[in-house]
Amino acid sequence: MYESPGEIEFELAGKVLRLIAFNGDDPGELEIIFADATSGTTSYAACRFLTVDPPGPGGHVTLDFNRATNPACAYTDFATCPLPPASNHLPVPIEAGERIPSDPH
């Protein structure tokens, strides 16, 4: 079960967007499970992950989508694939981070 400390609000392509963040592996670290307008075309269909450093002063975080990674299920049929919450389906393309694996099982 995932625990969520809250949402991250940001602006991209002139739109204010929100992502539900989950607790990461390290104290204060956040984990985001998301899909976007590239899901199933140039990025893995189910989702991607983004790890975010703990919030700084004023609760600000840096979202570096260049660090978005595929889940294990992108590479093997023997892994369970988590799905992002409906609100974490971004209506804009995130053209950064890992793409569809060249040999997706």
Buried (B, 14 or more C-beta within 10 A) or exposed (E): EEEEEEEBEEEBEEEEBEBBBBBBEEEEBBBBBBBBBBBEEEBBEBBBBBBBEEBEEEEEBEBEBEBBEBBEBBBEEEEEBBEBBEEBBBEEBBEBBBBBEEEEE
